[in-house]
């Protein structure tokens, strides 16, 4: 008998969600797990994955981004140590072999046809899967008919929200993190024309002050930027400040090594594009965004970025600073989204008192 090698305990909300998900596996029904960032949705999957293994099903667990898949693989291989698991992504050293679980990026589904008995899609709203007809087609082609699809996300699309609210898909919401503390709220900081300042090879003063403060704080931090071009302008300016500040982007040949060094605490401040808005969990972390008014930072991206902060029970707080040249509607919607989730969690009498760190 398969038993997950996990010694933790689910909260009452997690347990309820896990039971509903197990029922969906048994009934072969599509299901939405709408859970805030840091709610412990991976742990919620363990009973459902165990049930699927016991039933002898071929399981696909997929996510759009490589970093998310790699992070998931480390956890699942520990928890299901006795179960063979495929790990497939573009640069993966592994080759496919028949196994109960295949963990892969959504692009890898293009190599399968009528193969999987059930599919768990993590971060279903993320680029490049979101609004990508080819990858949606690949998902349905890779699964048998009628294999159930289990959608996991903190920020579902309008279509998924509508289907859930109108009963077209079963599901459950988890509006609170596993440790019971509220989601960190967004704080907006005006810095003027950050593009003009970078073009003049100058760091905005408020940004520089924040970076210096972070280096003194003993905490790690992400600084998100809207594009590789912005990152390349910023890199020579920030690397002079401290050797513990490092930059990374999707095309960086040392990307995985840098992310791992950040996980190990060898890098204090990581300047990154949106490739790391999901999937990477660091205990004592703060986050800032340079150019939060840029188009790429829509509501979903901002909510996900904020969700990097305060995920560990020992470090449930942190700051999320949005440096901007003008507040956008997407910034306002993201702030409202987080506040609404915190309000919903309070309504369930589940949230603990928490003091978010202030940035002057």
LUMTORKOL-384063 format. One record per residue (C-alpha): z, y, x; residue in three letters. Coordinates in steps of 0.25 Angstrom, whole numbers, padded with zeros to 4 digits, always signed. Example, Ala and Ser with C-alpha at 12.3 -4.5 7.8 and 13.67 -1.06 7.14 Angstrom:
+0031-0018+0049Ala +0029-0004+0055Ser 
//
This chain:
+0000+0000+0000Unk -0004+0014+0005Unk +0008+0023+0007Unk +0006+0038+0012Unk +0014+0040+0025Unk +0019+0053+0019Unk +0034+0056+0018Unk +0034+0069+0011Unk +0037+0071-0004Unk +0028+0078-0014Unk +0034+0089-0023Unk +0034+0087-0038Unk +0021+0095-0039Unk +0014+0087-0028Unk +0019+0074-0034Unk +0014+0078-0048Unk +0000+0081-0041Unk +0000+0069-0033Unk +0003+0060-0046Unk -0009+0067-0053Unk -0018+0065-0042Unk -0015+0050-0041Unk -0018+0049-0056Unk -0031+0056-0053Unk -0034+0045-0042Unk -0031+0034-0052Unk -0039+0040-0064Unk -0050+0044-0054Unk -0049+0059-0060Unk -0053+0071-0053Unk -0041+0080-0049Unk -0038+0094-0044Unk -0026+0096-0035Unk -0024+0111-0036Unk -0013+0114-0025Unk -0009+0126-0017Unk -0011+0126-0002Unk +0001+0119+0004Unk +0005+0111-0009Unk +0004+0098-0001Unk -0009+0093-0009Unk -0012+0083+0003Unk +0001+0076+0000Unk -0002+0076-0015Unk -0014+0068-0012Unk -0007+0057-0005Unk -0003+0049-0017Unk -0017+0050-0023Unk -0023+0046-0010Unk -0014+0034-0009Unk -0018+0030-0023Unk -0033+0031-0020Unk -0030+0022-0008Unk -0023+0012-0016Unk -0034+0011-0026Unk -0044+0009-0014Unk -0052+0022-0016Unk -0061+0028-0006Unk -0054+0042-0004Unk -0061+0055+0001Unk -0052+0066+0004Unk -0061+0078+0008Unk -0060+0093+0011Unk -0070+0103+0014Unk -0065+0107+0028Unk -0063+0099+0040Unk -0049+0105+0044Unk -0044+0101+0030Unk -0049+0087+0032Unk -0043+0086+0046Unk -0030+0091+0041Unk -0030+0081+0030Unk -0033+0069+0038Unk -0021+0071+0047Unk -0012+0071+0035Unk -0019+0059+0028Unk -0020+0051+0040Unk -0005+0052+0042Unk -0001+0049+0027Unk -0011+0038+0025Unk -0010+0032+0039Unk -0014+0018+0035Unk -0026+0022+0028Unk -0040+0024+0035Unk -0045+0038+0033Unk -0059+0044+0036Unk -0059+0058+0042Unk -0073+0064+0041Unk -0077+0078+0044Unk -0088+0085+0052Unk -0083+0083+0066Unk -0074+0071+0063Unk -0073+0060+0074Unk -0071+0050+0063Unk -0082+0042+0056Unk -0082+0037+0042Unk -0076+0023+0039Unk -0072+0017+0026Unk -0058+0021+0023Unk -0049+0024+0011Unk -0049+0039+0014Unk -0060+0048+0019Unk -0055+0062+0023Unk -0067+0071+0025Unk -0073+0085+0023Unk -0081+0087+0011Unk -0094+0087+0019Unk -0092+0072+0023Unk -0093+0068+0009Unk -0108+0070+0011Unk -0108+0057+0018Unk -0103+0049+0006Unk -0108+0044-0007Unk -0101+0037-0018Unk -0090+0033-0009Unk -0076+0039-0012Unk -0067+0035-0024Unk -0060+0048-0024Unk -0061+0061-0017Unk -0050+0071-0014Unk -0056+0085-0011Unk -0046+0094-0003Unk -0048+0109-0003Unk -0059+0107-0013Unk -0062+0122-0014Unk -0064+0124+0001Unk -0077+0128+0009Unk -0086+0121+0011Unk -0084+0112-0001Unk -0082+0123-0012Unk -0094+0126-0019Unk -0103+0117-0010Unk -0112+0109-0019Unk -0116+0099-0008Unk -0101+0095-0005Unk -0098+0094-0019Unk -0109+0085-0021Unk -0105+0077-0008Unk -0091+0075-0014Unk -0096+0069-0027Unk -0107+0060-0020Unk -0096+0055-0010Unk -0087+0050-0022Unk -0089+0039-0031Unk -0091+0041-0046Unk -0081+0044-0052Unk -0072+0046-0040Unk -0061+0057-0043Unk -0061+0070-0035Unk -0047+0076-0032Unk -0048+0091-0029Unk -0037+0097-0020Unk -0036+0112-0018Unk -0027+0125-0018Unk -0039+0133-0023Unk -0048+0126-0033Unk -0061+0132-0037Unk -0063+0139-0051Unk -0070+0126-0056Unk -0059+0117-0052Unk -0048+0126-0057Unk -0056+0127-0071Unk -0058+0112-0071Unk -0043+0110-0069Unk -0039+0120-0079Unk -0048+0114-0090Unk -0044+0100-0087Unk -0057+0096-0081Unk -0050+0090-0069Unk -0036+0086-0068Unk -0027+0092-0058Unk -0014+0098-0053Unk -0009+0111-0047Unk +0001+0112-0036Unk +0004+0127-0035Unk +0015+0126-0024Unk +0016+0121-0010Unk +0024+0108-0007Unk +0036+0116-0001Unk +0038+0125-0013Unk +0035+0138-0007Unk +0025+0148-0012Unk +0011+0150-0006Unk +0011+0162+0004Unk +0005+0174-0003Unk -0006+0183+0003Unk -0004+0196+0009Unk -0015+0206+0011Unk -0016+0215+0023Unk -0026+0226+0024Unk -0032+0228+0038Unk -0044+0237+0036Unk -0058+0233+0040Unk -0055+0220+0048Unk -0070+0218+0051Unk -0072+0232+0057Unk -0060+0230+0066Unk -0065+0216+0071Unk -0078+0222+0074Unk -0071+0232+0082Unk -0064+0220+0089Unk -0051+0225+0084Unk -0040+0217+0077Unk -0035+0223+0064Unk -0021+0228+0067Unk -0014+0221+0055Unk -0021+0208+0059Unk -0016+0209+0074Unk -0002+0212+0070Unk -0002+0200+0061Unk -0007+0191+0072Unk +0003+0196+0082Unk +0014+0194+0072Unk +0009+0180+0069Unk +0010+0177+0084Unk +0024+0181+0085Unk +0028+0174+0072Unk +0028+0160+0078Unk +0019+0156+0066Unk +0004+0151+0066Unk -0006+0159+0058Unk -0021+0158+0053Unk -0029+0170+0053Unk -0041+0168+0044Unk -0054+0176+0046Unk -0066+0177+0037Unk -0077+0172+0047Unk -0080+0167+0060Unk -0086+0180+0064Unk -0072+0187+0061Unk -0065+0176+0069Unk -0074+0178+0081Unk -0071+0193+0080Unk -0057+0191+0079Unk -0055+0180+0090Unk -0056+0188+0102Unk -0047+0198+0097Unk -0036+0189+0093Unk -0037+0179+0105Unk -0033+0190+0114Unk -0020+0192+0106Unk -0014+0178+0109Unk -0020+0165+0114Unk -0013+0158+0102Unk -0023+0165+0092Unk -0036+0156+0090Unk -0048+0157+0082Unk -0055+0145+0074Unk -0067+0144+0065Unk -0076+0133+0059Unk -0086+0132+0070Unk -0075+0133+0081Unk -0077+0120+0090Unk -0062+0120+0093Unk -0059+0122+0078Unk -0051+0109+0076Unk -0043+0110+0090Unk -0039+0124+0086Unk -0034+0120+0072Unk -0026+0109+0078Unk -0020+0118+0089Unk -0016+0128+0078Unk -0010+0116+0070Unk -0002+0113+0083Unk +0003+0127+0084Unk -0005+0130+0097Unk -0012+0141+0090Unk -0004+0152+0083Unk -0015+0160+0076Unk -0028+0154+0072Unk -0039+0163+0067Unk -0048+0155+0058Unk -0059+0156+0048Unk -0057+0150+0034Unk -0059+0136+0040Unk -0044+0135+0041Unk -0041+0140+0027Unk -0037+0126+0023Unk -0032+0113+0028Unk -0023+0117+0040Unk -0008+0117+0038Unk +0001+0125+0048Unk +0016+0126+0046Unk +0020+0140+0050Unk +0007+0148+0047Unk +0003+0162+0043Unk -0011+0166+0039Unk -0019+0179+0039Unk -0033+0182+0035Unk -0042+0193+0042Unk -0052+0198+0032Unk -0046+0192+0019Unk -0056+0201+0012Unk -0068+0193+0017Unk -0076+0185+0007Unk -0073+0172+0013Unk -0058+0173+0009Unk -0059+0170-0006Unk -0047+0166-0014Unk -0047+0152-0011Unk -0048+0154+0004Unk -0037+0164+0004Unk -0028+0155-0004Unk -0031+0143+0006Unk -0028+0152+0018Unk -0015+0157+0012Unk -0012+0142+0010Unk -0011+0139+0025Unk +0002+0147+0025Unk +0016+0141+0021Unk +0012+0126+0020Unk +0023+0120+0027Unk +0037+0118+0021Unk +0044+0123+0033Unk +0035+0136+0033Unk +0032+0139+0019Unk +0029+0154+0021Unk +0019+0162+0028Unk +0010+0174+0027Unk -0004+0176+0023Unk -0010+0189+0027Unk -0024+0194+0022Unk -0030+0204+0031Unk -0040+0212+0023Unk -0049+0224+0022Unk -0048+0224+0007Unk -0041+0215-0003Unk -0052+0206-0010Unk -0051+0199-0024Unk -0050+0186-0017Unk -0038+0190-0009Unk -0031+0194-0022Unk -0035+0181-0029Unk -0030+0173-0018Unk -0017+0181-0018Unk -0016+0179-0033Unk -0019+0164-0032Unk -0007+0161-0022Unk +0002+0170-0031Unk -0002+0162-0043Unk +0001+0149-0036Unk +0014+0154-0032Unk +0017+0158-0046Unk +0013+0145-0052Unk +0022+0138-0042Unk +0034+0147-0045Unk +0031+0144-0060Unk +0033+0129-0056Unk +0047+0133-0050Unk +0042+0127-0037Unk +0041+0138-0027Unk +0052+0141-0016Unk +0056+0155-0012Unk +0047+0159+0000Unk +0046+0171+0009Unk +0032+0174+0014Unk +0032+0180+0028Unk +0029+0195+0028Unk +0019+0202+0037Unk +0021+0216+0038Unk 
//
